[in-house]
Amino acid sequence: MPDRDVDADEVVRAVTVRLTWQVLDGDTAVEEGSTDVVVQQAPPVAGDRVEVRIETDAATAAELRTGALSAQHALLLGRLTLHGEVALLPALAEAIGEAGA
């Protein structure tokens, strides 16, 4: 997470994020999974455990996997939806990158 000024009322702390994804066919999940990621310096959220959920359809998931479509573009097109503490996505991406390094 980039360095930034922290307000006096703001506490930066470790938070466990449950990252869940679902590939949907209508209202039915045809593929789903989840993993817990610890974000060491998370912006303020309610609680020590929070959730971020990503949903898409099978065609979009296939395009994302092959690189034919980026997540950003899918989000802008409304083909990828985010739920939960989405403000944690930048910190979550950094934590995932550090874990893979």
C-alpha positions as CSV (number, residue, x, y, z in Angstrom):
1,M,0.0,0.0,0.0
2,P,1.5,3.4,-0.9
3,D,2.6,5.6,2.0
4,R,0.0,8.2,2.8
5,D,-0.9,10.5,5.7
6,V,-3.1,8.8,8.4
7,D,-5.7,10.9,10.1
8,A,-5.6,10.9,13.9
9,D,-8.9,8.9,14.0
10,E,-7.6,6.4,11.5
11,V,-5.9,3.2,12.7
12,V,-4.0,1.1,10.2
13,R,-3.9,-2.6,11.2
14,A,-3.9,-6.1,9.9
15,V,-7.2,-7.5,8.6
16,T,-8.1,-10.9,7.2
17,V,-10.0,-10.6,4.0
18,R,-12.0,-13.5,2.7
19,L,-11.8,-13.2,-1.1
20,T,-14.6,-15.1,-2.7
21,W,-15.3,-15.6,-6.4
22,Q,-18.3,-17.0,-8.3
23,V,-18.9,-17.7,-11.9
24,L,-22.7,-17.6,-12.5
25,D,-25.1,-19.1,-14.9
26,G,-28.1,-17.0,-14.2
27,D,-28.5,-17.3,-10.4
28,T,-26.7,-20.6,-10.2
29,A,-23.0,-20.7,-9.3
30,V,-21.2,-23.0,-11.7
31,E,-17.8,-22.3,-10.2
32,E,-16.8,-20.8,-6.9
33,G,-14.0,-20.6,-4.5
34,S,-12.5,-18.5,-1.7
35,T,-9.2,-17.8,0.0
36,D,-8.2,-15.8,3.1
37,V,-5.6,-13.1,2.6
38,V,-4.1,-11.1,5.5
39,V,-3.7,-7.4,4.6
40,Q,-1.0,-6.1,7.0
41,Q,-1.8,-2.4,6.7
42,A,-5.4,-2.2,5.9
43,P,-7.4,1.0,5.8
44,P,-10.1,1.3,8.4
45,V,-12.9,-1.3,8.1
46,A,-15.4,-2.7,10.6
47,G,-14.0,-5.8,12.2
48,D,-10.8,-8.0,11.9
49,R,-12.4,-10.2,9.2
50,V,-14.1,-8.8,6.1
51,E,-15.2,-10.1,2.7
52,V,-14.7,-9.1,-0.9
53,R,-16.8,-11.1,-3.4
54,I,-16.3,-11.1,-7.2
55,E,-19.0,-12.3,-9.5
56,T,-19.1,-12.8,-13.3
57,D,-20.6,-15.1,-15.9
58,A,-18.9,-18.0,-17.6
59,A,-18.2,-16.2,-20.9
60,T,-16.5,-13.3,-19.1
61,A,-14.6,-15.7,-16.8
62,A,-13.2,-17.4,-19.9
63,E,-12.1,-14.1,-21.5
64,L,-10.5,-13.1,-18.2
65,R,-8.6,-16.3,-18.0
66,T,-7.2,-16.1,-21.6
67,G,-6.4,-12.4,-21.3
68,A,-8.8,-11.4,-24.0
69,L,-10.5,-9.1,-21.4
70,S,-9.0,-7.3,-18.5
71,A,-10.8,-7.2,-15.1
72,Q,-10.9,-3.4,-15.3
73,H,-12.7,-3.5,-18.7
74,A,-15.1,-6.2,-17.5
75,L,-15.9,-4.0,-14.5
76,L,-16.5,-1.0,-16.7
77,L,-18.8,-3.0,-19.0
78,G,-20.8,-4.3,-16.0
79,R,-19.7,-7.9,-16.7
80,L,-17.8,-8.2,-13.4
81,T,-19.4,-7.2,-10.1
82,L,-17.7,-6.5,-6.8
83,H,-19.3,-6.7,-3.3
84,G,-18.2,-6.2,0.2
85,E,-15.2,-4.1,1.4
86,V,-14.1,-3.1,-2.2
87,A,-12.0,-0.3,-0.8
88,L,-9.5,-3.0,0.3
89,L,-8.8,-4.1,-3.3
90,P,-5.6,-2.1,-3.7
91,A,-4.2,-3.4,-0.4
92,L,-5.5,-6.9,-1.2
93,A,-3.7,-6.9,-4.5
94,E,-0.4,-5.8,-2.9
95,A,-0.8,-8.5,-0.2
96,I,-1.4,-11.2,-2.9
97,G,1.6,-9.9,-4.8
98,E,3.9,-10.1,-1.8
99,A,2.7,-13.6,-1.0
100,G,3.6,-14.7,-4.5
101,A,7.0,-13.1,-4.5
